[in-house]
Amino acid sequence: MDTLNADPDATSDGNDHRARQVFSGHFVPVTPTPLPDPEYVTHSSALFKELGLSDELALDEQFRRVFSGDLAAAQEPMRQVGWATGYALSIYGTEYTQQCPFGTGNGYGDGRAISVFEGVIDGQRWEMQLKGGGRTPYCRGGDGRAVLRSSVREFLAQDYMHALGVPTSRSLTLYVSKSETVTRPWYSQNSHYTDPDIMVDNPAAITTRVAPSFLRVGQLELFARRARSHAHTTALEELRMIVSHLIEREYKSDIHQNLAFADQLVELAGLFRQRLTALVANWLRVGYCQGNFNSDNCAAGGFTLDYGPFGFCEVFDPEFQPWTGGGQHFSFFNQPNAAEANYHMFWKAVRPLLADHAEALEQFDKIRSGFAEAMQQQLEQMWAAKLGLTEFQPTLFKQLMQLMSDSAVDYTLFFRELSHIPDAVSALKKSFYVKTSPQLDEQWQSWLKSWRDLAANGGDWAEVSAKMKQANPKYTWREWLIVPAYQQAMQGDYTLVKELQAVLGHPYDEQAQAVEDKYYRLRPSAFFNAGGVSHYSCSS
């Protein structure tokens, strides 16, 4: 708020809660709408420890007031007003404006996410953002709230992804209102519909998510569009400012500040490409599918940001897509292509700043053209690690993908069982959802022999196994095990939420037998093609 431009049409007191067009500026000052009767659900002990906070603080009344939306309780140097930001929408590299209620694209942005804190703690900059904090000018007619169901999912997923070692926004706290509910479409019990078939009253909740910044590719696009159309006299300067802000917030330790700005942009292009390709390779490694990887859901810092219509692959399917509105272009194995589409929009947005720097522009364009190759290298390294190989073996990999599909394997169980270096297909069958034929078993035996010959590493199987277990988690996100947690939470029982935090907080570890019996198993048949479990809308 000190270094960027506020919307000149905004109020100074943050009382700005009606949907409207925002024509310029980097942010809108806005106050959150407090949750009435807030109750503590959970917090991330791991992040509290990183921030130097005591666990007891999550139960402190003043702390609860602030992180349930009541900034009147904030003490200096915190301010009693937060900020919301706008961004543009691109879907798979195509610019959109028509979903904006004004038809101009000036209404997209943080409709219910309000940042309230930014600080440097032990040399690390953190921004804290209330999701479900009430209406902002970007609310597009929404109520500004998040429901407890989606808030539990986001909180647990961020904690889990961090434990997996996948770059992600983080979870801080989760509070729920004991008196406010909001109505959302959802699925009736035992529903097999694609779309929600009933309206449900849900407790309103606020989860605080934390990251070095919440800058998105879509934000850079917004300012680039304004610059291209000469929307106002300072449009190009505001683009330069937001890109400089991105470098300061997300890449300061990697880009030398003494470099000329044009050279900094070249460095930025290379670093973002590296982070984004590594991120998506990690997503495939752990079975994660973003579901809706638009540019406005693509963090310019190269970490996982959006936890709305996400899911984790259980029955192996390259076209796995948990979100009913996502389509094949955002499916599991198509995420590298979606990432390239978002990177293209980043490149397109930043490129005008290099118009007068021919040499830097040539380097910048070269980095863009090398995205697919860089992505492929990351994927090959990832697959080699999952298979315990020193280098990627394309023929072996292609055979495996076919066998996994033919046997309907559970993605996580299969690779974890493979990490035990079996020499017979029988040891893998606990990960199969179907009964295999003798012919298919013979194909598996042939593949296992070829794989073991390549993975032998001089016969040190213990070392190969240990490394594979660090690439292949034992415990994964299974929606049918998450549903009871948020259903019980809606009744005021948070026991299962905390149990899931504990289990998913150590996804690579062997845990107690009772944990294994409950969480390390195939999906029961009742949860196939089940609305709200195998698939779900983006209603949150």
Secondary structure in CASP SS format (residue, H / E / C, confidence):
PFRMAT SS
TARGET T0000
AUTHOR 0000-0000-0000
METHOD secondary structure of the structure
MODEL  1
M C 1.00
D C 1.00
T C 1.00
L C 1.00
N C 1.00
A E 1.00
D C 1.00
P C 1.00
D C 1.00
A C 1.00
T C 1.00
S C 1.00
D C 1.00
G C 1.00
N C 1.00
D C 1.00
H C 1.00
R C 1.00
A C 1.00
R C 1.00
Q C 1.00
V C 1.00
F C 1.00
S C 1.00
G C 1.00
H C 1.00
F E 1.00
V E 1.00
P E 1.00
V E 1.00
T C 1.00
P C 1.00
T C 1.00
P C 1.00
L C 1.00
P C 1.00
D C 1.00
P E 1.00
E E 1.00
Y E 1.00
V E 1.00
T E 1.00
H E 1.00
S C 1.00
S H 1.00
A H 1.00
L H 1.00
F H 1.00
K H 1.00
E H 1.00
L C 1.00
G C 1.00
L C 1.00
S C 1.00
D H 1.00
E H 1.00
L H 1.00
A H 1.00
L H 1.00
D C 1.00
E H 1.00
Q H 1.00
F H 1.00
R H 1.00
R H 1.00
V H 1.00
F C 1.00
S C 1.00
G C 1.00
D C 1.00
L H 1.00
A H 1.00
A H 1.00
A C 1.00
Q C 1.00
E C 1.00
P C 1.00
M C 1.00
R C 1.00
Q C 1.00
V C 1.00
G E 1.00
W E 1.00
A E 1.00
T C 1.00
G E 1.00
Y C 1.00
A C 1.00
L E 1.00
S E 1.00
I E 1.00
Y C 1.00
G C 1.00
T E 1.00
E E 1.00
Y E 1.00
T C 1.00
Q C 1.00
Q C 1.00
C C 1.00
P C 1.00
F C 1.00
G C 1.00
T C 1.00
G C 1.00
N C 1.00
G C 1.00
Y C 1.00
G E 1.00
D C 1.00
G C 1.00
R C 1.00
A E 1.00
I E 1.00
S E 1.00
V E 1.00
F E 1.00
E E 1.00
G E 1.00
V E 1.00
I E 1.00
D C 1.00
G C 1.00
Q E 1.00
R E 1.00
W E 1.00
E E 1.00
M E 1.00
Q E 1.00
L E 1.00
K E 1.00
G C 1.00
G C 1.00
G C 1.00
R C 1.00
T C 1.00
P C 1.00
Y C 1.00
C C 1.00
R C 1.00
G C 1.00
G C 1.00
D C 1.00
G C 1.00
R C 1.00
A E 1.00
V E 1.00
L H 1.00
R H 1.00
S H 1.00
S H 1.00
V H 1.00
R H 1.00
E H 1.00
F H 1.00
L H 1.00
A H 1.00
Q H 1.00
D H 1.00
Y H 1.00
M H 1.00
H H 1.00
A H 1.00
L H 1.00
G C 1.00
V C 1.00
P C 1.00
T E 1.00
S C 1.00
R E 1.00
S E 1.00
L E 1.00
T E 1.00
L E 1.00
Y E 1.00
V E 1.00
S E 1.00
K E 1.00
S E 1.00
E E 1.00
T E 1.00
V E 1.00
T E 1.00
R E 1.00
P E 1.00
W E 1.00
Y C 1.00
S C 1.00
Q C 1.00
N C 1.00
S C 1.00
H C 1.00
Y C 1.00
T C 1.00
D C 1.00
P C 1.00
D C 1.00
I E 1.00
M E 1.00
V E 1.00
D E 1.00
N E 1.00
P E 1.00
A E 1.00
A E 1.00
I E 1.00
T E 1.00
T E 1.00
R E 1.00
V E 1.00
A E 1.00
P C 1.00
S C 1.00
F C 1.00
L C 1.00
R E 1.00
V H 1.00
G H 1.00
Q H 1.00
L H 1.00
E H 1.00
L H 1.00
F H 1.00
A H 1.00
R H 1.00
R H 1.00
A H 1.00
R H 1.00
S C 1.00
H C 1.00
A C 1.00
H C 1.00
T C 1.00
T C 1.00
A H 1.00
L H 1.00
E H 1.00
E H 1.00
L H 1.00
R H 1.00
M H 1.00
I H 1.00
V H 1.00
S H 1.00
H H 1.00
L H 1.00
I H 1.00
E H 1.00
R H 1.00
E H 1.00
Y C 1.00
K C 1.00
S C 1.00
D C 1.00
I C 1.00
H C 1.00
Q C 1.00
N C 1.00
L C 1.00
A C 1.00
F H 1.00
A H 1.00
D H 1.00
Q H 1.00
L H 1.00
V H 1.00
E H 1.00
L H 1.00
A H 1.00
G H 1.00
L H 1.00
F H 1.00
R H 1.00
Q H 1.00
R H 1.00
L H 1.00
T H 1.00
A H 1.00
L H 1.00
V H 1.00
A H 1.00
N H 1.00
W H 1.00
L H 1.00
R H 1.00
V H 1.00
G C 1.00
Y E 1.00
C E 1.00
Q C 1.00
G C 1.00
N C 1.00
F C 1.00
N C 1.00
S H 1.00
D H 1.00
N H 1.00
C C 1.00
A E 1.00
A C 1.00
G C 1.00
G C 1.00
F C 1.00
T E 1.00
L C 1.00
D C 1.00
Y C 1.00
G C 1.00
P C 1.00
F C 1.00
G E 1.00
F E 1.00
C C 1.00
E C 1.00
V E 1.00
F C 1.00
D C 1.00
P C 1.00
E C 1.00
F C 1.00
Q C 1.00
P C 1.00
W E 1.00
T C 1.00
G C 1.00
G C 1.00
G C 1.00
Q H 1.00
H H 1.00
F H 1.00
S C 1.00
F H 1.00
F H 1.00
N H 1.00
Q H 1.00
P H 1.00
N H 1.00
A H 1.00
A H 1.00
E H 1.00
A H 1.00
N H 1.00
Y H 1.00
H H 1.00
M H 1.00
F H 1.00
W H 1.00
K H 1.00
A H 1.00
V H 1.00
R H 1.00
P H 1.00
L H 1.00
L H 1.00
A C 1.00
D C 1.00
H C 1.00
A H 1.00
E H 1.00
A H 1.00
L H 1.00
E H 1.00
Q H 1.00
F H 1.00
D H 1.00
K H 1.00
I H 1.00
R H 1.00
S H 1.00
G C 1.00
F H 1.00
A H 1.00
E H 1.00
A H 1.00
M H 1.00
Q H 1.00
Q H 1.00
Q H 1.00
L H 1.00
E H 1.00
Q H 1.00
M H 1.00
W H 1.00
A H 1.00
A H 1.00
K H 1.00
L C 1.00
G C 1.00
L C 1.00
T C 1.00
E C 1.00
F C 1.00
Q C 1.00
P H 1.00
T H 1.00
L H 1.00
F H 1.00
K H 1.00
Q H 1.00
L H 1.00
M H 1.00
Q H 1.00
L H 1.00
M H 1.00
S H 1.00
D H 1.00
S C 1.00
A C 1.00
V E 1.00
D E 1.00
Y H 1.00
T H 1.00
L H 1.00
F H 1.00
F H 1.00
R H 1.00
E H 1.00
L H 1.00
S C 1.00
H C 1.00
I C 1.00
P C 1.00
D C 1.00
A C 1.00
V H 1.00
S H 1.00
A H 1.00
L H 1.00
K H 1.00
K H 1.00
S H 1.00
F E 1.00
Y C 1.00
V C 1.00
K C 1.00
T C 1.00
S C 1.00
P H 1.00
Q H 1.00
L H 1.00
D H 1.00
E H 1.00
Q H 1.00
W H 1.00
Q H 1.00
S H 1.00
W H 1.00
L H 1.00
K H 1.00
S H 1.00
W H 1.00
R H 1.00
D H 1.00
L H 1.00
A H 1.00
A C 1.00
N H 1.00
G H 1.00
G H 1.00
D C 1.00
W H 1.00
A H 1.00
E H 1.00
V H 1.00
S H 1.00
A H 1.00
K H 1.00
M H 1.00
K H 1.00
Q H 1.00
A H 1.00
N C 1.00
P C 1.00
K C 1.00
Y C 1.00
T C 1.00
W C 1.00
R C 1.00
E H 1.00
W H 1.00
L H 1.00
I H 1.00
V H 1.00
P H 1.00
A H 1.00
Y H 1.00
Q H 1.00
Q H 1.00
A H 1.00
M C 1.00
Q C 1.00
G C 1.00
D C 1.00
Y C 1.00
T H 1.00
L H 1.00
V H 1.00
K H 1.00
E H 1.00
L H 1.00
Q H 1.00
A H 1.00
V H 1.00
L H 1.00
G C 1.00
H C 1.00
P C 1.00
Y C 1.00
D C 1.00
E C 1.00
Q C 1.00
A C 1.00
Q H 1.00
A H 1.00
V H 1.00
E H 1.00
D H 1.00
K H 1.00
Y H 1.00
Y C 1.00
R C 1.00
L C 1.00
R C 1.00
P C 1.00
S H 1.00
A H 1.00
F H 1.00
F C 1.00
N C 1.00
A C 1.00
G E 1.00
G C 1.00
V C 1.00
S C 1.00
H E 1.00
Y E 1.00
S C 1.00
C C 1.00
S C 1.00
S C 1.00
END
